[in-house]
Amino acid sequence: MDKDTEKDYLLKAIAAFKRKFMVISPEYKILASSSRLDGTIDSEIIGRHCYKALYGRSLPCNNCSVKEAKDKRRPALTPKQGNSLDLDEMPCYFAYPIFSGDDIEAFVSMDFDLPTRGGLEEKLHRSNAFLRNLIFSSVDCVIAADKKGKILIFNDPASQVFGYAEDEALNSLNVRNIYPGNQAFEVMRNLRSKEYGGKGKLKLYQTDVITKNGEIIPIKLNASIIYENGQEIATIGFFRDMREEFRIKNKLENTQIQLLQAEKMSSLGKLAAGVAHQLNNPLGGITLFAKLIQEEYDLEEGAQEDLRRILKDAQRCRDTVKELLEFTRQTRHLMRPHDVNQTISRTLYLLERQTLFQNIEIETDLDASLPLVQSDIQQLNHLFMNIILNAAQAMEEKGRLMVKSELMPNGERVFIEISDTGPGIPEDILPHIFEPFFTTKEEGKGTGLGLSLAYSIVRNHGGNITAKSTPGQGTTFIIEFPVADKENQGEESGDKI
């Protein structure tokens, strides 16, 4: 193919190009044009400045691709002014320099449309879908609102926590209404301050929110203000429901307290066991020889009284030792299903005829249909005897004792309530009453082991014991025991407790 034919094809190709195609000098004069431009004949624009001939301007256009190619000495692509992504395509100007050695001889300028709108829309749609999926997949509540409080975003966790459907929240709920009282204004005040993560941000801020049904829920809030051109236009918050975390925290704290209590009681138990065994033998000797002297010698009344005092005090010591041994005992007890009502009645029968109870009115309200409790009867006797005696002593032998038993609503635990009309327990003492050796009684009237032993017995039976008291109005002990399994009702077991 000769040169003339090649040039002829190139010219035909340029002429067939349906866009503006011009050769422009470095001075912005049109040197050549491929076709008519908006009804203008080529000869009418050749030699004229492009900005004057095409746009009636006195200076080059701000987005002139020729100017940019001239400044950068390389091809340049610039969008047309006045166009946006809302058009079907993105119209652009493209220019590249024609070099003659190191000098630029002219520029080729053309315009064309980038077929990008569809691609951009698809990409934008995917981006929006991903963002929505990201927000609605969050495990935390995500709520966004404009300056007036109109909710713009309300994800599924927010619906579950607050009780509003998404459409309901978007159409009729104001974001201020999810906070109790004036809390919404407090949140915005802190959001605009620098105290909680910087201006326009809240980090790990704890507050309360209110649900559709009026329930107050503790939450942890991370929020920020959305700005546009320096102006607040919206807010977005990530709300974490703290109810479960608080529940677990309280459970762990209670478990820790129980572990500390168990460890304390175990350590004291080992010490008490050693002391008890060391005291038993000499106490036995004291009692034996005191009785021998009583029987074998004819002593005057004063000496006899002294011996009786020795025997009485020795017996009190033996009783204390017995309590210590019971407190520390870890042997296998015989566990059987027992009637708690029967145990309570037997204990009251043994006690009510004693002098201590002569001026105490005893009231009982025992549920006759109470199911059996898997328990060791001796330890139950000891438990109820201890608490009832404590109540009588607290009332100073005058008052009213009330004993009640019933089945709890879940049908899985038996509930026993023992109340007195004594002076009550001071608030600062109440948390310590189940601690070993803790007592408020006068010296010689108590060892401080009674309630700690009661606590140990109840816990070993899988139950729970608590006390509530109002000074001047008496004290109530509440005991819970698990009901014996139906298949084991009437059977014996040798469970270790």
C-alpha positions in Angstrom: 0.0 0.0 0.0 1.5 3.3 -1.1 1.7 6.4 1.1 -1.1 8.3 -0.7 -3.5 5.4 -0.2 -2.6 5.2 3.5 -3.2 8.9 3.9 -6.5 8.6 2.1 -7.7 5.9 4.5 -6.6 7.9 7.5 -8.5 11.0 6.2 -11.6 8.9 5.6 -11.3 7.4 9.1 -11.1 10.9 10.6 -14.1 12.0 8.5 -16.1 9.0 9.6 -15.5 9.8 13.3 -18.8 11.3 14.4 -17.4 13.5 17.1 -15.6 16.8 17.2 -12.0 16.2 16.0 -9.8 19.2 15.6 -6.1 20.2 15.3 -5.4 23.2 17.5 -2.2 25.3 17.7 -0.5 26.1 21.0 -2.1 29.5 20.7 -5.5 27.8 20.7 -6.2 28.5 17.0 -8.1 25.9 15.0 -5.8 24.5 12.3 -8.1 21.7 11.0 -11.5 20.2 11.7 -12.9 16.8 10.8 -16.6 17.8 10.2 -19.2 20.5 10.6 -19.6 21.6 14.2 -23.1 22.4 15.3 -24.0 23.7 11.8 -20.8 25.7 11.5 -18.8 25.2 8.2 -15.2 24.2 8.7 -14.0 27.2 6.7 -15.7 29.5 9.1 -13.7 28.4 12.1 -10.3 27.6 10.6 -7.7 30.1 11.9 -10.0 31.3 14.7 -9.4 30.8 18.4 -11.3 27.7 19.5 -12.8 29.3 22.6 -14.1 32.2 20.5 -15.3 30.2 17.6 -17.0 27.5 19.6 -18.1 29.2 22.8 -17.9 32.9 22.3 -15.4 33.3 25.1 -12.5 35.8 25.2 -10.2 33.4 27.1 -9.6 29.6 27.1 -12.2 27.5 28.9 -11.6 26.6 32.6 -11.8 22.9 31.7 -9.9 23.1 28.5 -8.2 19.8 27.8 -5.8 21.5 25.3 -4.7 23.9 28.0 -4.1 21.0 30.4 -2.2 19.0 27.8 -0.1 22.1 27.0 0.7 22.6 30.7 1.5 19.0 31.4 3.0 18.2 27.9 1.0 14.9 27.9 -2.5 13.7 27.0 -5.4 15.2 29.1 -9.0 14.2 29.7 -11.5 16.7 31.2 -15.3 16.5 31.7 -17.5 19.0 30.0 -18.9 21.8 32.2 -22.5 21.7 33.3 -22.8 18.0 33.1 -23.3 15.5 35.9 -23.7 11.8 36.6 -27.4 12.2 36.0 -26.8 12.2 32.2 -26.8 9.0 30.3 -23.1 9.3 29.7 -20.2 11.4 30.9 -19.2 13.8 28.1 -15.5 14.6 28.1 -12.8 16.5 26.1 -9.6 14.7 25.2 -6.4 16.3 23.9 -3.0 15.1 23.1 0.1 17.0 21.9 1.8 16.6 18.5 5.6 16.9 19.0 8.2 18.2 16.5 11.3 17.2 18.3 11.0 18.6 21.8 8.6 21.3 20.8 4.8 20.9 20.6 3.7 21.7 17.1 -0.1 21.3 17.7 -2.8 19.5 19.7 -5.4 17.0 18.6 -8.7 17.7 20.4 -11.8 15.6 20.4 -14.9 15.1 22.4 -16.7 11.8 23.3 -19.1 10.3 25.8 -17.8 7.9 28.4 -20.6 5.2 28.8 -20.2 5.2 32.6 -23.6 6.2 34.1 -24.9 2.7 34.0 -21.7 1.3 35.5 -21.7 4.0 38.2 -25.3 3.5 39.0 -24.7 -0.3 39.4 -21.7 0.3 41.5 -23.6 2.9 43.6 -26.5 0.4 44.0 -24.1 -2.3 45.1 -22.4 0.0 47.5 -25.7 1.1 49.0 -26.9 -2.5 49.3 -23.7 -3.4 51.0 -23.9 -0.5 53.4 -27.6 -1.3 54.2 -26.7 -5.0 54.7 -23.8 -3.9 57.0 -26.0 -1.8 59.1 -28.9 -4.3 59.3 -26.5 -7.2 60.1 -25.1 -5.3 63.1 -25.7 -7.1 66.4 -26.2 -3.7 68.0 -29.1 -1.3 67.5 -28.3 1.2 64.8 -30.5 4.4 64.7 -29.9 7.5 62.6 -32.0 10.7 62.7 -32.0 14.1 61.1 -31.8 17.4 63.1 -35.5 17.4 63.8 -35.4 13.9 65.3 -37.0 12.1 62.3 -35.6 8.6 62.2 -33.7 7.7 58.9 -32.3 4.3 59.9 -33.8 1.7 62.3 -32.3 -1.7 62.0 -33.7 -5.1 63.1 -31.9 -5.3 66.5 -33.4 -1.8 67.2 -36.8 -3.2 66.4 -36.2 -6.1 68.8 -35.0 -4.0 71.7 -37.3 -1.0 71.4 -40.4 -2.9 70.2 -41.1 -0.7 67.1 -41.4 -2.1 63.6 -39.1 -0.4 61.1 -41.9 1.3 59.2 -43.4 2.5 62.4 -40.1 4.0 63.6 -39.4 5.6 60.2 -42.8 7.2 59.9 -44.0 8.1 63.3 -41.2 7.8 66.0 -39.0 10.8 67.0 -35.6 9.8 68.2 -36.1 12.0 71.3 -38.9 9.6 72.4 -36.5 6.6 72.9 -34.9 8.3 75.9 -36.7 8.7 79.3 -37.2 12.2 80.6 -34.8 14.8 79.3 -32.1 12.2 78.6 -32.2 13.0 74.9 -31.0 16.6 75.5 -28.3 15.3 77.9 -27.0 13.0 75.2 -26.9 15.8 72.6 -25.2 18.1 75.0 -22.5 15.5 75.7 -22.3 14.7 72.0 -21.5 18.3 71.2 -18.9 18.5 74.0 -15.3 17.2 74.0 -15.6 15.1 77.1 -16.6 11.7 75.6 -14.3 11.2 72.6 -14.1 14.6 71.0 -16.6 17.1 69.7 -19.3 15.4 67.7 -18.6 11.9 69.2 -19.7 9.8 72.1 -17.7 6.7 73.0 -18.9 4.0 75.4 -21.4 6.3 77.0 -23.8 4.6 79.4 -27.4 5.8 79.6 -30.9 4.5 79.6 -33.5 4.1 76.9 -37.2 3.5 77.0 -39.1 0.9 74.9 -42.5 1.1 73.3 -44.1 -0.7 76.3 -42.3 1.7 78.8 -39.5 -0.6 79.9 -36.3 1.2 80.9 -33.2 -0.6 79.5 -29.5 0.2 80.3 -27.5 0.7 77.1 -23.9 1.6 76.1 -23.9 4.2 73.3 -21.4 5.0 70.6 -22.7 7.9 68.5 -21.5 10.7 66.2 -22.9 13.8 64.6 -22.9 13.9 60.7 -21.7 17.1 59.2 -22.1 18.6 55.7 -20.2 21.8 54.9 -19.6 22.3 58.6 -23.3 22.1 59.5 -25.0 19.4 61.6 -27.4 17.5 59.4 -27.9 14.2 61.3 -26.8 11.9 64.1 -26.1 8.1 64.1 -25.9 5.9 67.2 -24.9 2.3 67.9 -26.9 1.1 71.0 -25.7 -2.0 72.9 -28.3 -3.6 75.2 -26.5 -4.1 78.6 -29.1 -6.2 80.3 -27.4 -9.5 79.6 -24.0 -8.2 80.4 -25.2 -6.8 83.7 -27.0 -10.1 84.5 -23.8 -12.0 83.9 -21.7 -9.5 85.9 -24.1 -9.8 88.9 -24.0 -13.6 88.6 -20.2 -13.6 88.6 -20.1 -11.3 91.6 -22.5 -13.5 93.5 -20.5 -16.6 92.5 -17.3 -14.8 93.6 -18.9 -14.0 97.0 -20.0 -17.6 97.4 -16.6 -18.9 96.5 -15.0 -16.6 99.0 -17.5 -17.6 101.6 -16.9 -21.3 100.9 -13.1 -20.8 101.0 -13.4 -18.9 104.3 -15.6 -21.6 105.8 -13.3 -24.3 104.6 -10.3 -22.7 106.2 -12.1 -22.0 109.4 -13.5 -25.5 109.4 -10.1 -27.1 109.3 -8.9 -24.9 112.1 -12.1 -25.6 114.1 -11.8 -29.3 113.6 -8.3 -29.4 115.0 -9.2 -27.2 118.0 -12.3 -29.3 118.7 -10.5 -32.6 118.8 -7.8 -31.1 121.0 -10.4 -29.9 123.5 -12.6 -33.0 123.6 -10.1 -35.2 125.6 -9.4 -32.7 128.4 -13.1 -31.8 128.6 -13.9 -35.5 129.0 -11.4 -35.7 131.8 -12.7 -32.6 133.6 -16.2 -33.9 133.5 -15.3 -37.4 134.6 -13.2 -36.3 137.6 -15.7 -33.7 138.7 -18.5 -36.3 138.8 -16.2 -38.7 140.7 -15.6 -36.1 143.4 -19.3 -35.4 143.5 -20.1 -39.1 144.1 -17.2 -40.1 146.4 -16.8 -37.2 148.7 -19.2 -35.7 151.2 -18.6 -32.1 150.4 -20.2 -29.0 151.9 -22.9 -27.2 149.8 -20.4 -24.5 148.6 -18.1 -27.1 147.2 -21.0 -29.0 145.6 -22.1 -25.7 143.9 -18.6 -25.2 142.6 -18.5 -28.7 141.1 -21.9 -28.2 139.5 -20.6 -24.9 138.0 -17.5 -26.8 136.7 -19.8 -29.5 135.1 -22.1 -26.9 133.6 -19.3 -24.9 132.0 -17.6 -28.2 130.8 -20.9 -29.2 129.2 -21.1 -25.8 127.5 -17.6 -26.3 126.1 -18.6 -29.8 124.9 -21.6 -28.3 123.2 -19.4 -25.8 121.4 -17.0 -28.5 120.4 -19.9 -30.5 119.0 -21.0 -27.5 117.0 -17.5 -27.1 115.7 -17.4 -30.8 114.6 -20.8 -30.5 113.0 -19.7 -27.4 111.2 -16.6 -29.0 109.7 -18.1 -32.5 109.0 -17.8 -33.7 105.4 -19.1 -37.2 105.9 -21.7 -39.1 103.8 -25.2 -38.4 105.2 -28.2 -40.5 104.5 -30.3 -38.5 102.1 -34.0 -39.4 101.8 -37.1 -37.6 100.7 -38.6 -36.0 103.8 -41.6 -33.9 104.7 -40.4 -30.5 105.6 -43.7 -29.7 107.4 -43.2 -32.7 109.6 -39.7 -31.6 110.5 -40.9 -28.1 111.4 -43.8 -29.4 113.5 -41.5 -31.7 115.4 -39.1 -28.9 116.1 -41.8 -26.6 117.3 -43.3 -29.4 119.5 -39.9 -29.9 121.3 -39.4 -26.1 121.8 -42.8 -24.7 122.6 -42.9 -26.3 126.1 -39.5 -24.7 127.1 -39.4 -21.7 129.4 -38.0 -19.6 126.6 -41.2 -19.9 124.6 -43.8 -19.4 127.4 -44.6 -15.8 126.3 -44.1 -16.3 122.6 -47.1 -16.8 120.4 -46.4 -19.3 117.6 -48.3 -19.1 114.3 -48.0 -21.7 111.5 -49.2 -21.7 107.9 -47.9 -25.0 106.5 -48.9 -26.1 103.0 -50.3 -29.6 103.5 -49.7 -30.5 99.8 -46.0 -29.7 100.0 -43.9 -32.2 98.0 -41.0 -34.0 99.7 -37.4 -32.7 99.9 -34.3 -34.8 99.4 -32.6 -34.2 102.7 -30.8 -35.4 105.8 -33.3 -35.3 108.6 -30.8 -34.7 111.4 -29.4 -31.7 109.6 -32.9 -30.3 108.9 -33.7 -30.6 112.6 -30.6 -28.8 113.5 -31.3 -26.1 110.9 -34.8 -25.3 112.1 -33.9 -25.6 115.8 -31.1 -23.1 115.3 -33.2 -20.5 113.5 -36.2 -20.7 115.7 -34.1 -20.5 118.9 -32.3 -17.5 117.5 -35.7 -15.9 116.8 -36.9 -16.5 120.4 -33.7 -15.1 121.9 -34.0 -12.0 119.6 -37.5 -11.4 120.9 -36.2 -11.7 124.5 -38.8 -14.4 125.2 -41.8 -12.3 124.3 -43.4 -11.7 120.9 -44.8 -13.6 117.9 -43.1 -16.3 115.8 -44.5 -17.1 112.4 -43.6 -20.1 110.3 -44.9 -20.6 106.8 -44.2 -23.1 104.0 -45.4 -23.3 100.4 -44.5 -24.4 97.0 -42.9 -21.8 94.8 -44.7 -20.9 91.5 -42.3 -22.8 89.3 -43.1 -26.0 91.3 -39.4 -26.9 91.6 -38.6 -25.5 95.0 -40.1 -25.5 98.5 -40.2 -22.1 100.3 -40.0 -21.8 104.1 -40.4 -18.4 105.9 -39.6 -17.9 109.6 -40.4 -14.5 111.0 -40.2 -12.9 114.4 -41.3 -9.6 115.9 -37.9 -8.9 117.5 -35.8 -5.7 117.3 -34.5 -6.6 113.8 -31.0 -6.6 112.5 -29.1 -3.3 111.7 -28.4 -2.8 108.0 -24.6 -2.8 108.5 -24.8 -6.1 110.3 -27.2 -8.0 108.0 -24.6 -8.9 105.3 -22.4 -10.6 107.9 -24.9 -12.8 109.8 -23.9 -16.0 108.0 -20.2 -15.6 108.6 -18.6 -18.0 111.0 -18.0 -16.7 114.6 -19.9 -13.6 113.8 -22.3 -12.8 116.7 -24.0 -9.8 118.3 -24.9 -11.7 121.5 -23.2 -11.0 124.8 -20.1 -12.9 125.7 -20.9 -16.4 126.8 -24.4 -16.4 125.2 -23.4 -17.5 121.7 -20.5 -18.9 119.6 -21.3 -17.3 116.3 -21.6 -20.6 114.6 -25.4 -21.0 114.5 -26.3 -19.1 111.4 -23.1 -20.0 109.5 -23.9 -23.7 110.2 -27.5 -23.1 109.0 -26.1 -21.5 105.8 -23.8 -24.5 105.3 -26.6 -27.0 105.7 -28.9 -25.2 103.3 -26.2 -24.8 100.6 -25.2 -28.5 101.0 -28.8 -29.4 100.2 -28.8 -27.4 97.0 -30.9 -24.6 98.5 -30.6 -21.0 99.4 -31.1 -19.0 102.6 -31.5 -15.2 102.9 -32.6 -12.8 105.6 -34.4 -9.5 105.4 -34.9 -7.2 108.3 -36.2 -3.8 109.2 -34.9 -2.4 112.5 -37.7 -2.3 115.1 -40.0 -4.6 113.0 -38.4 -8.0 113.2 -36.5 -10.3 111.0 -37.5 -12.9 108.4 -35.4 -15.8 107.2 -36.3 -17.3 103.8 -35.2 -20.8 103.0 -35.5 -22.6 99.7 -35.0 -26.3 99.0 -35.2 -28.1 95.7 -38.1 -30.6 95.4 -37.0 -34.3 95.4 -37.2 -35.9 91.9 -40.5 -37.7 91.4 -38.7 -40.9 90.4 -36.8 -40.8 93.7 -39.7 -40.0 96.0 -39.5 -42.5 98.8 -36.1 -43.8 97.8 -32.9 -43.5 99.9 -29.6 -42.3 98.7 -26.2 -41.9 100.2 -25.4 -38.6 98.5 -22.5 -36.7 100.0 -23.5 -33.3 101.3 
